[in-house]
Each structure stands twice: as structure tokens, then as C-alpha cells.
Amino acid sequence: MKLIFVRHGEPLKDDYGIAAMGKEELKLLAKYLEENCKIDQVYAGTSQRASESVAILNSVIDKEVTYCDWLSEFKHKLPKEYTDCEFPWEFPPEYWVNCNQMLDYRLVLQSETFENSDIPHNTKYVWDELDKLIEKNGYTRVGNLYETVNPNKKEILIVTHFATMAIMLAHLWNVSILVTLNMLFMAPSSYTVVSTEEIHKGKVVFRCLELGSTKHLYGRNDLLSEYGRQAEIYEGGEYHGK
């Protein structure tokens, strides 16, 4: 089974919808998915950016869409004492990269850093809902592995936001959410593919086949976006992504 995660298209800078550039990105992605995938199911967040994006994709894919609130933007704030950042995907590395607890898949959610935030609760909520979706489609999580109940080669499309994808990937790979939130970049309209891998019968992990791919935009450099990246070179002042 494959999970195909798609980040919403290029957003408007002063509104919550999708920009004209993002709509063009998504039209090309819809064509690419139609030609290269066999989508069986479509899920999307209820947020405006996710719902606008899936509508463009589904004008070509033409599948029933299941809308889920847990696939909307993971916009949960860090505790107020962190005055130089607001969200966990812009957490300065000196706060966590040298701390073993912060690099641990489960222990990070028990850290003092998150004691006064709703990040642990909402992380677990996303994880639980993702596992329900996966179990519905033939695989059940036991510890850090998935066990096969009904093996299959379905292709499930999930349209959401960067941070929500990062939270889900952390769960599938059993790594700290801070690693995926702060060390991965998936551009607007990019897609990421993970596939079940069953080396021993009945025991499954999700291997990444493509991460943040923009194949559908090859030859269209005018549509390539870096929205969400932090500065490559420090230039001073506040910075919260492009």
C-alpha cells in the first residue's frame, strides 16, 4: 500500500486561500497523478488551503473525497517563554539538537519544553487518526511496527499541510517530530510517497520512495516555490519562512 502525501498549493500571502500560482501547480500535479498513479482513495483536511487544493486535483482524479479535521494545519504554538519563535517548525536548533530526549520519538512529547502547550495532545491525536486510516486499509500498528491484516497495493492520496505531513512521517518512521518538522522541506504542491515494505511476512514498515517531489513542475521554474523554508544565511531580524 502506498500513501501519497500532497502539500497544498502556493498560498496567498495575506489570505488563507491558494494563490493563482498554486492553482497552476496543482493542475500540473493532477495531470501527473492521473498519468502515473492509480488513486483508490482521497483524504483531505477541512482547512481552506487543503480543500481548495484537493478540489483542483479531484477535478481530474474524480474520486470521493473524505474530509478530516485532523488533516488540517498543525498550527499549535510553542510555550510563550520562547519569544524568538512561535511554532515547532521554526524551533531554533540550539534548543533541541543536542538533547537526547528531544531527539527521541516518544520522549520528546514528555519534555519540559512542551509541558505548557497542546502539541503533545494534538500530535497523538493525528497519530491515532492516521493509524485508524491505515488499519481500515489492512495494516494495524503494534508497538513501532505495522502488522499485516489484509495486504494490498492501494494508493491513498492525502492532501494536507507541511507540518501535518511532518507529524505523520515522524510517526511512520518512529523519529522525533522536531526532526521531521525542522529538517525536511516539502514545497507547495509537492508530493511524498511512502510504501509498505514487508520483508518478513506480516511485519511492515513504511519506506519513503519520494520526498517532496516536484516532478510535475519540471520545466516550469516559474512555479517552483520555497514557501516555508528558513533563511539559508542569517541576515538578522525576525524570520518566519518565505
C-alpha positions in Angstrom: 0.0 0.0 0.0 1.2 3.5 -0.8 0.4 6.7 1.0 0.8 9.8 -1.3 1.0 12.9 0.8 0.4 16.2 -1.1 1.1 19.7 0.4 -1.4 22.3 -0.6 -0.5 24.7 -3.5 1.3 28.0 -3.2 -0.7 30.0 -0.6 -1.8 33.6 -0.8 0.4 35.7 1.4 -2.3 37.9 3.0 -5.2 35.4 3.0 -5.7 31.7 3.7 -6.5 30.5 0.2 -4.5 29.3 -2.7 -2.7 31.8 -5.0 -3.0 31.7 -8.8 0.5 30.2 -8.9 -0.7 27.4 -6.6 -3.6 26.6 -8.8 -1.3 26.2 -11.8 1.0 23.9 -9.7 -2.0 21.7 -8.7 -3.3 21.5 -12.2 0.0 20.1 -13.3 0.1 17.7 -10.3 -3.4 16.5 -11.1 -2.3 15.6 -14.6 0.9 13.9 -13.3 -1.0 11.8 -10.8 -3.6 10.8 -13.4 -0.8 9.5 -15.7 1.4 7.9 -13.1 -0.7 6.7 -10.2 -3.9 4.7 -9.7 -5.5 6.5 -6.8 -8.0 4.4 -4.8 -9.0 6.8 -2.1 -8.7 10.6 -1.4 -8.5 12.3 2.0 -8.0 16.0 2.7 -8.0 18.5 5.5 -11.0 20.7 6.1 -8.9 23.9 6.1 -9.3 26.3 3.1 -5.9 25.6 1.6 -6.3 21.8 1.7 -9.9 21.8 0.5 -9.1 24.2 -2.4 -6.2 22.1 -3.4 -8.0 18.8 -3.3 -10.8 20.3 -5.4 -8.4 21.1 -8.2 -6.8 17.7 -8.0 -10.1 15.9 -7.9 -11.4 17.7 -11.0 -9.1 15.2 -12.8 -8.8 12.3 -10.3 -12.6 12.2 -9.8 -12.8 10.2 -6.5 -15.0 10.7 -3.5 -13.1 12.9 -1.0 -13.1 12.2 2.7 -12.5 15.4 4.6 -10.9 15.2 8.1 -10.2 17.9 10.6 -7.0 16.2 11.8 -5.5 16.7 8.3 -5.9 20.4 8.6 -3.0 22.6 9.6 -1.0 21.6 12.7 -0.8 25.1 13.9 -0.2 24.6 17.6 2.1 27.0 19.4 5.2 26.6 21.5 5.0 27.8 25.1 5.1 31.6 25.5 8.5 31.7 27.0 10.0 31.0 23.6 9.9 34.6 22.4 12.0 34.1 19.3 9.7 31.5 17.7 6.1 30.6 17.7 5.6 27.2 16.1 7.5 23.9 16.4 8.6 24.0 12.7 10.6 27.2 13.4 12.3 26.0 16.6 15.9 27.1 16.7 18.2 24.0 16.6 20.2 25.1 19.7 17.1 24.4 21.8 16.9 20.7 20.8 19.5 19.1 18.6 21.9 18.4 21.5 19.3 16.9 23.8 18.7 13.1 23.5 15.2 13.5 24.9 14.2 15.9 22.2 15.6 13.5 19.6 13.6 10.6 20.9 10.3 9.6 19.1 8.2 9.3 22.3 10.2 11.1 25.0 10.1 14.4 23.1 6.4 14.7 23.8 7.1 14.3 27.6 9.8 17.1 27.6 9.5 20.2 29.8 9.5 22.2 26.6 6.0 21.1 25.7 4.5 21.0 29.2 2.6 24.2 28.7 1.5 23.5 25.2 -1.1 21.4 23.4 1.5 20.0 21.0 1.7 16.5 22.6 -2.1 16.1 22.8 -2.6 17.1 19.2 0.4 15.1 17.9 -1.1 11.9 19.5 -4.5 12.8 18.0 -3.0 13.0 14.5 -1.1 9.7 15.1 -4.2 7.9 16.3 -6.3 9.1 13.4 -3.6 8.1 10.9 -3.4 4.6 12.4 -7.2 4.3 12.1 -7.0 5.1 8.4 -4.1 2.6 7.9 -5.9 -0.1 9.9 -9.1 0.5 7.8 -6.9 -0.3 4.8 -5.3 -3.5 6.0 -2.5 -2.8 8.4 -2.6 -2.4 12.2 0.1 -0.8 14.4 1.7 -2.9 17.1 4.4 -1.1 19.0 6.6 0.6 16.4 5.7 -1.8 13.6 2.6 -2.4 11.5 1.2 -5.9 11.1 -0.4 -7.1 8.0 -4.1 -7.9 8.2 -5.1 -7.6 4.6 -2.0 -6.9 2.3 -2.8 -4.8 -0.7 -1.4 -2.3 -3.3 -3.9 0.5 -2.8 -2.8 4.1 -3.4 -4.2 6.6 -1.0 -3.9 10.3 -1.6 -3.7 12.6 1.4 -3.9 16.4 0.8 -2.8 18.4 3.8 -0.2 20.9 5.2 3.6 20.6 5.6 3.5 20.4 9.4 0.8 17.9 9.5 2.7 15.7 7.0 5.8 16.1 9.1 3.9 14.9 12.2 2.6 11.8 10.3 6.0 11.0 8.9 7.6 11.1 12.4 5.0 8.5 13.5 5.5 6.2 10.5 9.3 6.4 10.9 9.4 6.4 14.7 11.5 9.6 14.9 11.2 12.8 16.8 8.6 15.3 15.5 11.3 18.0 15.8 13.5 16.2 13.2 10.7 16.0 10.6 9.3 19.4 11.3 12.7 21.2 11.1 14.9 19.1 8.9 12.5 18.3 6.0 11.2 20.6 3.3 8.3 19.8 1.1 7.4 22.6 -1.3 3.9 23.7 -2.1 2.1 21.2 -4.3 5.0 18.7 -3.8 4.1 15.0 -3.2 5.8 12.5 -0.9 5.3 8.7 -1.3 5.7 6.1 1.4 5.1 2.4 0.7 4.6 -0.6 2.9 7.6 -2.9 2.9 7.1 -6.4 4.1 10.4 -8.2 4.2 9.1 -10.8 6.7 5.5 -11.9 6.3 3.1 -9.9 8.4 5.6 -7.3 9.5 5.6 -3.9 7.8 7.4 -0.6 7.8 6.7 2.4 5.6 9.7 3.2 3.3 10.0 6.6 1.6 10.1 6.3 -2.1 9.8 10.0 -2.9 10.1 13.0 -0.6 8.9 16.5 -1.5 9.0 15.7 -5.2 8.1 18.4 -7.8 8.5 16.2 -10.9 5.2 17.6 -12.1 6.8 21.1 -12.3 9.9 20.1 -14.3 10.4 22.8 -17.0 8.3 25.3 -15.0 10.8 27.0 -12.8 8.3 29.9 -12.5 6.1 27.6 -10.4 8.8 26.3 -8.1 8.4 27.7 -4.6 10.4 27.8 -1.4 7.5 28.9 0.8 8.2 27.6 4.3 12.0 27.5 4.2 14.0 29.4 6.7 16.9 31.6 5.7 19.9 29.9 4.1 22.2 32.6 5.5 21.4 34.5 8.7 20.5 38.1 7.8 19.3 39.3 11.2 15.8 40.2 12.4 12.7 38.1 12.7 12.2 35.4 10.2 9.2 33.1 9.9 9.6 31.5 6.5 9.1 32.7 3.0 
